[in-house]
Amino acid sequence: MTERRLGTGDLETARELFAIMSGTFGEECARLGDEYLMTLLARDDFWAIAAFDGDAIVGGITAHTLPMTRAEIFEIMIYDIAVRPDRQRIGVGRLLITALREAAARLGIAEIFVPSDGDDTHAHRFYESLGGSAAEVVVYSFAVSATDRENGV
């Protein structure tokens, strides 16, 4: 298996990866326009790494580099990591996390974190097996309605 960070020349690969990730989570995946994808993949602070078995995408990870305010440093937040159900438990997730950690280290980024649903014991065991340590955090979400967006609220 191999892995590769996707860039602006990987529009169709990115579409396929994002569809696989959404499908793994049982979510809908809208078709992203070329301009949107190009802008996203051109960002240095956005990570999309795909894992391949030959030419087939078997999983991927997306993450965002965040500037901190307590010091002149950056951290990376993993947003999604998904492996096709038929390819789980054979090292694909480990490959993806390792690739991100190595890339972060090359950039001098010392901290990567990932939010995880409280009841997702499979994910918790996976992150712990890679040396991750849990932190008690509660995340609050605020929905912005279409009316609020129209009114600039």
N, C-alpha and C positions, 0 to 999 in steps of 0.2 A: 504494500500500500504506500501511496505517496500523498503529500498534502501540498497545497499551494495557496498563497494569498491572492485573491482575485483583484483585478484592476480594470481599468476602463475598456480594455480589449476583450473582456470576458462577459459581455452582456447576456448572452444565451446561457452560459454556464451559471451565472448568478441567478437568472430566472429559475433554472432547473434546481439549483441549490435551495433557493428560498421556498420553492414549491415542495421540495422534499421535507424541509424543516417544518413548514406549516402542516403538511400531511402527517408527519410524525406526531405533532401535537394535536391533531384533529381539528385544525383551524382552517378557515377559508384563506386563500391566497389570491389577492387581486393581481392582475397582470400589470406590472410596473412599466411605465413608458421608458423609452430609450433615454430621453433627456434626464429624467429622474434618476435612473440607474447610473448613467454616466457621472452625474453630479455626486451621487453617493459613493461610487467606487473610486472617484478621483480624490476623495477626502483622505488625508493622511491620518486623521483621527478616527476613521471608521475601518474596522477589520472585518473581512469576510474571507474565511479560510475554508477551502473545500478539501475533503479527503476523497481520494480516488482509489479504486481497485481497477487497474488498467485504465480504460477510458470512462468507466462508470463512477458517478458520484455516489458515495456511500454514506456521507455525513458532512456536517459543517458546523462552523462556529461563527457567530457575529459578536463583535465587541466594540466598545467606544473608549477612546483615550480621553481622560478628563483632567483638566488642569486643577491643581489644588490651590488653596489659599493660605494654608498654614505654613507652607514652604514653597520654594520654586521647584516643584516636582509634579509629576504626572502619575496617575494610576489608570489602570484599565479595568473597565467593568464589562464582564461577559454578559451579553444580553440573551443570547440563545446558543445552545449547543444541542444538536440532534444527530442521531445516527439511525439510518433506516432500520426498522424493526428486525429485518432478516439478517442484519450485519452487526447487531449489538453483541456485546460481551466477547469481542475478539480483538480489542485494542484500538478501535477507531477513535473513540472518545479520548483515550490516553494520548494518541498521536496528535489530535487537535489541540489539546491543552498543552502538551509539550511544545508544539510548534509556536503557540502563542507565548508561552513562557520564555522560550529561547529568543524570539523576536523582541519581546519586551526587554530582556536583559541586554541585548545588543543596543537598545535605545537608552539604556540607563534607567529603565522603569522597574522599580523594585516591588510594586504591589499590584496584584490582580485580585479582583473579587467578583463573586457571582451571587446574585440573589437566588433563593430557592424557596419554593412553596414549603410551608411548614410540615405538610403531611407527605411530601415526596421523599420517602425513605430510600428509594432506589437512587435518586440523585445524591442524597446525603452520603450514602455509603460510597458512591463513586468518588465524590469530591474528597472524602476522608481518605480513601485508598490512595489518592494522589498527594496526600500530605496537607490538604486544606484543613483549616480549623473553623468551626462554626462560631458565629457571633449572633447574639440575640438581637434581632432588629425587626421592627414592625414597619411595614411600608404602607403609606396612605396614598390613595389615588384620588385625583380630582378630575372629574369629567367636565369638559367644556362643551356646552351645547352649541348647536348650529346658530341659534339666536345670539348667544354670547359672542361667537366668532364674528358674526355679521356686525355686531355692535362694538367690536373691539374690546370686549370685557375680558 
